[in-house]
Amino acid sequence: MNRFNWKDARSTLTLLWMLTPLLTTMAWLVLLMGALIFPNLLTPAVSAGNAAQHLLKICRLWYVVLAAAVLAGFPMIFLAGRFACRRLSGVPGSRQMPAAAAVCLIFPCLVIWALVQHGELPGRFFQAGADLAEIKSGFLVQAEVWINPKTQPACLPGPYTQSLAEVSTRYGIIGADTGDQWVSVYVPDALGFSLDQDRLYDEKQTISWNLEHTRRYQVRYTSNFRLVVEIIPVDV
């Protein structure tokens, strides 16, 4: 049996301490990845009765979790680097530790800047709150419209949503209430909505033809994220 070599063990520990800023940065990135996919844990529980409200609450909670995970990067790396510098006091190579920690601290700064610029987290947080207030008060955007049968699956609104589950469907709506302009709205999948396949809107036909042959819908949705709270066919 080989005898335990304290010298080799000390060298290994010294190397680990020197790698502390890098290892902490990697751990923080794993935490950030977890925060990015956090909504996937909550969206399966969304009910049909208040689907838009539930999704907006998940959005707001997600923005808080994501912001906390992003902001945690700076103190995590700073404290780990500071602790490592103390442990390596007097050890050869320890003079490079502050520089290594400083380089690693650049990553959270860049991620914070990217999320604020690309993801607009603060603005989205307040928009979700405003939409929730609209649902609670009942003051929603209302429109009687035609719906384009061309649809597209959609995730929650937010930054870097490629890893998120698709929880809604994007529809294009048009009518006098939208100023005869196409507007995209997002119907939560939990509502179980589907178009009347026998009376689909045909954009190649005239308005008068669509008035006679196409199903119209009454839609109520929020003004910021345009999440549909209610969508019902109009009897003609």
PAMI-669655 format. One record per atom (N, C-alpha, C): x, y, z; residue in one letter. Coordinates in steps of 0.02 Angstrom, whole numbers, padded with zeros to 5 digits, always signed. Layout:
// PAMI-669655
XYZa...
END
This chain:
// PAMI-669655
+00042-00060+00000m+00000+00000+00000m+00044+00063+00000m+00029+00110-00046n+00068+00171-00049n+00052+00217+00009n+00104+00248+00036r+00095+00294+00091r+00066+00360+00066r+00024+00390+00108f-00007+00454+00089f+00047+00508+00085f+00048+00542+00030n+00099+00594+00019n+00069+00663+00031n+00085+00693+00087w+00057+00758+00105w+00080+00812+00055w+00140+00804+00028k+00165+00854-00018k+00122+00856-00082k+00107+00796-00108d+00065+00793-00168d-00005+00818-00153d-00032+00801-00094a-00098+00823-00076a-00101+00899-00070a-00049+00928-00041r-00046+01000-00035r-00043+01034-00103r-00006+01004-00149s-00002+01032-00217s-00070+01030-00251s-00107+00975-00241t-00174+00969-00270t-00221+01020-00241t-00219+01029-00175l-00262+01078-00142l-00245+01149-00166l-00180+01162-00173t-00159+01228-00198t-00187+01241-00267t-00184+01190-00311l-00211+01197-00378l-00286+01210-00377l-00322+01174-00332l-00394+01184-00326l-00410+01255-00303l-00371+01280-00254w-00383+01348-00231w-00371+01398-00287w-00321+01385-00328m-00306+01431-00383m-00360+01430-00436m-00394+01373-00441l-00449+01367-00490l-00516+01389-00462l-00517+01410-00398t-00580+01427-00365t-00622+01478-00404t-00594+01533-00428p-00635+01581-00466p-00667+01550-00528p-00628+01509-00564l-00654+01477-00624l-00709+01427-00606l-00697+01385-00554l-00747+01336-00534l-00811+01370-00509l-00804+01426-00475t-00862+01463-00451t-00901+01492-00509t-00866+01517-00559t-00899+01543-00618t-00939+01488-00653t-00910+01428-00658m-00945+01372-00689m-01007+01353-00648m-01001+01353-00582a-01058+01337-00539a-01113+01390-00547a-01093+01453-00554w-01142+01506-00564w-01178+01499-00631w-01141+01479-00683l-01173+01469-00749l-01223+01412-00746l-01208+01359-00708v-01256+01304-00699v-01318+01330-00664v-01309+01372-00612l-01366+01403-00578l-01407+01445-00625l-01374+01482-00668l-01409+01525-00716l-01448+01483-00767l-01419+01427-00790m-01455+01383-00835m-01518+01355-00803m-01512+01338-00739g-01571+01314-00703g-01625+01367-00697g-01604+01430-00687a-01653+01485-00683a-01687+01496-00750a-01651+01485-00804l-01679+01496-00870l-01735+01446-00886l-01728+01384-00861i-01779+01334-00876i-01828+01325-00818i-01824+01370-00768f-01867+01366-00709f-01942+01362-00726f-01968+01401-00775p-02040+01398-00790p-02064+01329-00811p-02020+01287-00838n-02041+01220-00859n-02067+01178-00801n-02047+01196-00739l-02071+01160-00680l-02141+01181-00661l-02162+01241-00682l-02226+01269-00659l-02281+01267-00711l-02263+01274-00775t-02315+01279-00826t-02361+01218-00833t-02337+01156-00817p-02385+01099-00823p-02444+01105-00776p-02439+01146-00724a-02494+01151-00675a-02544+01206-00694a-02535+01239-00751v-02581+01292-00771v-02649+01264-00787v-02701+01294-00758s-02769+01270-00768s-02805+01311-00821s-02856+01282-00850a-02892+01315-00904a-02932+01375-00879a-02955+01373-00817g-02998+01426-00792g-02965+01494-00791g-02903+01498-00770n-02867+01562-00765n-02798+01555-00798n-02797+01528-00858a-02733+01512-00890a-02689+01573-00899a-02717+01628-00926a-02676+01688-00938a-02650+01716-00873a-02692+01716-00821q-02670+01742-00756q-02614+01700-00727q-02621+01634-00732h-02570+01589-00706h-02504+01599-00743h-02507+01606-00809l-02446+01615-00848l-02412+01681-00831l-02450+01732-00819l-02421+01797-00801l-02388+01794-00733l-02418+01758-00686k-02388+01750-00621k-02323+01711-00625k-02322+01660-00668i-02260+01622-00679i-02207+01667-00710i-02228+01710-00757c-02181+01757-00788c-02149+01801-00735c-02190+01831-00693r-02162+01877-00642r-02115+01841-00595r-02135+01781-00573l-02091+01743-00528l-02026+01724-00564l-02032+01705-00627w-01973+01687-00666w-01925+01745-00673w-01951+01805-00685y-01908+01863-00692y-01870+01877-00627y-01903+01867-00570v-01870+01878-00505v-01815+01826-00495v-01831+01761-00508v-01782+01707-00500v-01723+01718-00547v-01737+01738-00608l-01683+01749-00657l-01639+01808-00636l-01670+01862-00614a-01631+01920-00591a-01588+01902-00531a-01617+01864-00484a-01578+01843-00424a-01519+01800-00443a-01530+01753-00491a-01476+01709-00513a-01421+01748-00548a-01440+01797-00588v-01391+01837-00624v-01350+01879-00574v-01385+01913-00529l-01351+01957-00482l-01308+01918-00432l-01323+01854-00421a-01284+01814-00374a-01214+01800-00400a-01204+01805-00465g-01139+01788-00494g-01083+01831-00467g-01094+01897-00462f-01041+01942-00441f-01017+01927-00370f-01062+01925-00319p-01037+01911-00252p-01009+01841-00244p-01037+01791-00279m-01011+01723-00275m-00938+01721-00297m-00923+01749-00355i-00855+01746-00382i-00808+01790-00341i-00833+01848-00320f-00791+01893-00281f-00770+01861-00214f-00820+01833-00179l-00804+01803-00114l-00760+01741-00121l-00773+01701-00173a-00731+01642-00184a-00659+01662-00200a-00651+01712-00242g-00584+01735-00259g-00548+01765-00199g-00584+01803-00159r-00554+01834-00099r-00532+01780-00049r-00575+01730-00040f-00558+01676+00007f-00498+01637-00018f-00495+01624-00084a-00439+01587-00113a-00374+01627-00106a-00378+01693-00115c-00317+01734-00107c-00290+01729-00036c-00334+01727+00013r-00311+01721+00082r-00280+01652+00095r-00310+01600+00068r-00285+01533+00079r-00217+01523+00046r-00205+01560-00009l-00143+01550-00047l-00090+01602-00030l-00100+01638+00024s-00052+01689+00043s+00018+01660+00051s+00064+01685+00013g+00133+01662+00016g+00149+01603-00028g+00098+01573-00061v+00109+01516-00106v+00130+01542-00175v+00179+01510-00207p+00200+01532-00274p+00140+01533-00322p+00133+01586-00359g+00078+01592-00406g+00018+01628-00378g+00019+01642-00312s-00039+01674-00281s-00048+01747-00304s+00007+01777-00328r+00002+01847-00350r-00044+01855-00411r-00053+01800-00448q-00097+01803-00506q-00171+01794-00489q-00185+01776-00426m-00254+01761-00407m-00301+01822-00414m-00283+01882-00390p-00328+01938-00399p-00345+01952-00472p-00295+01945-00516a-00308+01955-00588a-00356+01902-00615a-00346+01839-00593a-00390+01785-00616a-00462+01796-00593a-00469+01817-00529a-00536+01831-00503a-00568+01889-00540a-00528+01941-00555a-00555+01999-00591a-00580+01979-00661a-00542+01937-00695v-00563+01914-00761v-00629+01875-00757v-00634+01832-00706c-00696+01793-00698c-00755+01838-00681c-00743+01894-00647l-00797+01940-00629l-00826+01976-00690l-00789+01975-00744i-00814+02008-00805i-00876+01972-00831i-00878+01905-00823f-00934+01866-00851f-01002+01887-00823f-01010+01892-00756p-01076+01914-00731p-01095+01983-00755p-01045+02027-00761c-01059+02094-00785c-01086+02092-00857c-01055+02051-00899l-01078+02045-00968l-01147+02014-00973l-01159+01963-00931v-01225+01930-00932v-01279+01978-00907v-01265+02016-00855i-01313+02065-00831i-01329+02116-00886i-01277+02140-00919w-01289+02188-00973w-01330+02157-01029w-01314+02094-01048a-01350+02061-01102a-01424+02051-01085a-01438+02029-01023l-01507+02016-01004l-01547+02081-00999l-01516+02133-00974v-01552+02197-00969v-01566+02225-01039v-01516+02220-01083q-01524+02247-01150q-01569+02204-01194q-01557+02139-01195h-01594+02094-01239h-01660+02072-01207h-01657+02054-01143g-01716+02027-01110g-01762+02078-01081g-01738+02139-01069e-01779+02193-01041e-01816+02169-00979e-01779+02137-00933l-01810+02108-00874l-01851+02158-00832l-01823+02216-00814p-01864+02262-00773p-01929+02281-00806p-01925+02298-00871g-01986+02318-00907g-02037+02262-00911g-02015+02202-00924r-02061+02145-00930r-02094+02130-00863r-02056+02137-00809f-02085+02125-00743f-02144+02172-00731f-02137+02235-00746f-02191+02283-00734f-02248+02274-00785f-02232+02253-00846q-02284+02239-00895q-02327+02180-00872q-02295+02128-00845a-02333+02071-00820a-02379+02093-00763a-02354+02136-00719g-02396+02161-00664g-02455+02202-00690g-02443+02242-00741a-02497+02282-00770a-02550+02237-00803a-02527+02184-00837d-02575+02137-00867d-02616+02101-00814d-02584+02082-00760l-02621+02050-00705l-02673+02097-00676l-02656+02161-00671a-02704+02210-00645a-02763+02217-00693a-02750+02213-00759e-02804+02217-00808e-02852+02158-00801e-02824+02098-00791i-02866+02039-00783i-02909+02045-00719i-02877+02068-00666k-02913+02074-00602k-02969+02125-00606k-02957+02181-00641s-03008+02233-00647s-03058+02219-00702s-03041+02176-00750g-03085+02161-00805g-03079+02209-00864g-03032+02258-00859f-03023+02306-00912f-02972+02279-00962f-02996+02236-01006l-02953+02204-01056l-02967+02232-01125l-02921+02220-01170v-02933+02238-01240v-02984+02189-01268v-03036+02216-01300q-03089+02174-01327q-03095+02187-01402q-03104+02134-01440a-03109+02142-01513a-03150+02085-01542a-03191+02103-01592e-03225+02052-01632e-03187+02046-01697e-03160+01988-01711v-03110+01982-01764v-03117+01918-01804v-03081+01918-01860w-03067+01856-01895w-02999+01831-01871w-02988+01766-01876i-02925+01737-01853i-02892+01700-01911i-02830+01717-01923n-02793+01683-01976n-02779+01611-01955n-02793+01562-01997p-02782+01492-01978p-02708+01473-01972p-02663+01516-01996k-02591+01502-01989k-02570+01519-01918k-02545+01469-01883t-02528+01477-01813t-02454+01460-01801t-02431+01478-01741q-02362+01463-01723q-02358+01452-01647q-02327+01397-01625p-02319+01386-01552p-02275+01441-01522p-02289+01457-01459a-02252+01511-01426a-02237+01493-01354a-02181+01518-01329c-02160+01508-01259c-02182+01569-01218c-02164+01568-01154l-02176+01627-01113l-02135+01685-01139l-02160+01746-01132p-02120+01803-01153p-02062+01815-01105p-02003+01821-01132g-01944+01831-01089g-01880+01817-01128g-01823+01826-01096p-01759+01817-01130p-01739+01744-01139p-01711+01729-01196y-01682+01663-01209y-01732+01607-01192y-01789+01609-01226t-01843+01562-01210t-01839+01498-01251t-01784+01487-01289q-01779+01427-01331q-01784+01363-01289q-01763+01366-01227s-01763+01306-01184s-01829+01296-01148s-01877+01341-01159l-01940+01337-01123l-01992+01297-01163l-02038+01267-01126a-02093+01231-01158a-02140+01280-01192a-02171+01259-01246e-02219+01300-01282e-02286+01295-01247e-02309+01351-01220v-02369+01351-01178v-02427+01389-01209v-02417+01417-01268s-02470+01455-01300s-02463+01449-01376s-02513+01474-01411t-02512+01474-01484t-02524+01545-01508t-02482+01566-01554r-02489+01634-01581r-02537+01634-01640r-02587+01677-01635y-02636+01685-01689y-02633+01757-01714y-02646+01766-01778g-02655+01833-01806g-02728+01850-01810g-02748+01908-01783i-02818+01928-01784i-02824+01994-01822i-02882+02005-01853i-02893+02066-01891i-02967+02082-01891i-02983+02146-01892g-03052+02168-01893g-03056+02242-01881g-03116+02269-01880a-03125+02341-01869a-03097+02362-01801a-03103+02318-01751d-03079+02334-01684d-03003+02337-01679d-02968+02308-01728t-02895+02312-01729t-02871+02364-01779t-02918+02405-01804g-02899+02454-01854g-02885+02423-01921g-02915+02364-01934d-02903+02327-01995d-02829+02312-02006d-02793+02304-01951q-02722+02286-01952q-02713+02219-01917q-02666+02179-01941w-02653+02115-01909w-02620+02126-01841w-02646+02092-01791v-02619+02094-01723v-02606+02022-01700v-02549+02010-01671s-02533+01943-01645s-02557+01938-01572s-02594+01886-01558v-02615+01871-01489v-02593+01800-01472v-02589+01786-01407y-02563+01722-01384y-02616+01686-01342y-02640+01631-01368v-02692+01593-01335v-02660+01537-01294v-02668+01537-01228p-02639+01483-01187p-02666+01416-01209p-02622+01367-01215d-02643+01300-01236d-02692+01269-01187d-02688+01290-01124a-02733+01262-01073a-02806+01279-01086a-02819+01331-01127l-02889+01348-01143l-02921+01296-01189l-02880+01257-01224g-02906+01206-01268g-02943+01235-01328g-02924+01294-01351f-02958+01327-01406f-02938+01296-01473f-02986+01292-01518s-02972+01271-01587s-03019+01308-01634s-02996+01322-01694l-03036+01358-01743l-03091+01314-01772l-03144+01347-01793d-03198+01313-01829d-03170+01295-01898d-03155+01231-01908q-03122+01210-01970q-03168+01216-02031q-03233+01221-02021d-03279+01227-02077d-03288+01299-02100d-03264+01346-02059r-03273+01417-02077r-03209+01456-02064r-03155+01435-02096l-03091+01467-02087l-03085+01531-02127l-03049+01578-02100y-03038+01642-02135y-02992+01630-02195y-03008+01663-02250d-02968+01658-02311d-02946+01728-02332d-02882+01742-02322e-02858+01809-02337e-02857+01825-02412e-02866+01774-02454k-02867+01785-02526k-02936+01809-02550k-02986+01800-02507q-03054+01820-02525q-03069+01891-02502q-03124+01918-02526t-03144+01986-02508t-03175+01988-02438t-03181+02049-02413i-03212+02058-02346i-03283+02033-02347i-03320+02049-02399s-03390+02028-02402s-03396+01952-02404s-03349+01919-02438w-03351+01845-02440w-03337+01818-02370w-03287+01844-02336n-03271+01820-02269n-03327+01835-02220n-03361+01892-02229l-03418+01907-02185l-03472+01854-02191l-03480+01826-02249e-03533+01777-02261e-03511+01706-02244e-03448+01690-02255h-03427+01620-02250h-03380+01605-02191h-03355+01655-02157t-03302+01644-02108t-03326+01657-02037t-03305+01615-01992r-03321+01624-01921r-03283+01682-01891r-03319+01724-01854r-03287+01778-01817r-03284+01759-01743r-03239+01792-01707y-03227+01775-01637y-03224+01838-01594y-03251+01831-01534q-03244+01884-01483q-03183+01866-01440q-03134+01912-01440v-03071+01899-01405v-03059+01952-01352v-03040+01931-01292r-03020+01976-01238r-02949+01958-01218r-02905+02008-01220y-02834+01994-01207y-02801+02053-01172y-02742+02040-01143t-02706+02092-01107t-02669+02137-01155t-02656+02199-01134s-02628+02248-01180s-02553+02243-01191s-02516+02215-01143n-02443+02213-01150n-02419+02148-01183n-02433+02091-01151f-02411+02027-01178f-02462+01997-01226f-02520+02029-01231r-02574+02007-01276r-02592+01933-01265r-02594+01914-01201l-02616+01847-01182l-02692+01845-01181l-02721+01797-01215v-02793+01793-01221v-02823+01764-01157v-02871+01800-01129v-02907+01778-01069v-02970+01739-01089v-03002+01763-01142e-03064+01731-01166e-03068+01737-01241e-03089+01683-01274i-03099+01683-01346i-03158+01638-01362i-03210+01668-01391i-03272+01630-01405i-03295+01646-01475i-03326+01597-01509p-03353+01611-01576p-03414+01655-01572p-03423+01696-01623v-03481+01741-01627v-03533+01707-01670v-03593+01700-01644d-03648+01670-01682d-03675+01721-01732d-03683+01697-01794v-03710+01741-01847v-03770+01707-01880v
END
